[in-house]
C-alpha cells in the first residue's frame, strides 16, 4: 500500500484570454484494478492577473490504495495557462 497522505502543489499563471472555470490539480487514489477509491481537486485558478498563484490539494488515501494519479488540466475553459514548480509529497 502507498503512503496514507499525498499532497501536490504548484504555481499557475493564466493567460489573459482564459475563460471558464480554470486550471485545477486533482489526485486520485486507485486500487490494483485501477478503480478510483478516493479523489480530491484544488480550487480552480481562473484569473491570476498575470502573476503566479499557488494551487494545492491533499488526499488521504484509503486502505487498498496501490497508485495515486496526478492530473493537471483545464476544467471547462478555453485559453492557456502555465504551470511551474510542481511537487508531490507523500507520508504515512
C-alpha positions in Angstrom: 0.0 0.0 0.0 1.2 3.5 -0.7 1.5 6.2 1.9 -1.7 7.4 3.5 -1.4 11.1 2.6 -0.5 12.7 -0.7 -0.2 16.4 -1.5 0.6 18.1 -4.7 1.3 21.8 -5.1 2.3 24.1 -7.9 2.2 27.6 -9.2 -0.2 28.5 -12.0 -0.3 31.6 -14.2 -3.2 32.1 -16.6 -3.3 33.9 -19.9 -5.5 37.0 -20.1 -7.8 35.2 -22.6 -8.6 32.3 -20.3 -12.4 31.9 -19.9 -14.4 29.3 -18.0 -13.7 27.5 -14.7 -9.9 27.5 -14.9 -6.9 25.3 -14.2 -7.0 22.7 -11.5 -5.0 20.0 -9.8 -6.5 16.6 -9.0 -5.4 13.5 -7.1 -7.0 10.0 -7.5 -6.3 7.0 -5.2 -6.7 3.8 -7.1 -6.8 0.1 -6.2 -4.9 -2.7 -8.0 -7.6 -2.9 -10.7 -7.5 0.9 -11.4 -10.8 1.7 -9.7 -10.9 5.1 -8.0 -11.2 4.7 -4.3 -11.0 8.5 -3.4 -10.3 11.7 -5.2 -9.7 15.4 -4.5 -9.3 18.6 -6.6 -7.9 22.0 -5.9 -9.8 25.3 -6.2 -9.7 26.4 -9.8 -7.3 29.2 -10.8 -9.2 31.3 -13.4 -7.5 34.7 -13.3 -4.1 35.2 -11.9 -3.9 38.8 -13.2 -0.5 38.0 -14.9 1.0 36.7 -11.7 1.7 33.3 -10.3 -0.9 31.7 -8.0 -0.3 28.8 -5.6 -2.6 25.8 -6.1 -2.5 22.7 -3.8 -4.6 19.7 -3.0 -4.2 16.9 -0.4 -5.7 13.4 -0.3 -5.9 10.8 2.4 -5.6 7.5 0.6 -7.9 4.8 1.9 -6.9 1.2 2.6 -6.3 -0.7 -0.6 -4.7 2.1 -2.5 -2.0 0.9 -4.9 -1.4 4.1 -7.0 -2.1 7.8 -6.8 -2.8 9.5 -10.1 -1.9 13.2 -10.5 -3.9 15.4 -13.0 -3.2 19.0 -14.0 -5.5 20.5 -16.5 -8.2 23.0 -17.6 -11.7 22.5 -16.4 -14.5 23.7 -18.7 -12.2 26.5 -20.1 -10.6 27.9 -23.2 -7.3 29.8 -23.3 -4.0 29.0 -21.8 -2.2 28.6 -18.5 1.3 27.9 -17.4 2.4 25.5 -14.6 5.7 25.7 -12.7 7.5 24.2 -9.6 5.3 21.1 -9.3 6.0 19.0 -6.2 4.4 15.8 -4.9 4.8 14.8 -1.3 3.5 11.7 0.5 3.7 10.5 4.0 2.4 7.6 6.1 
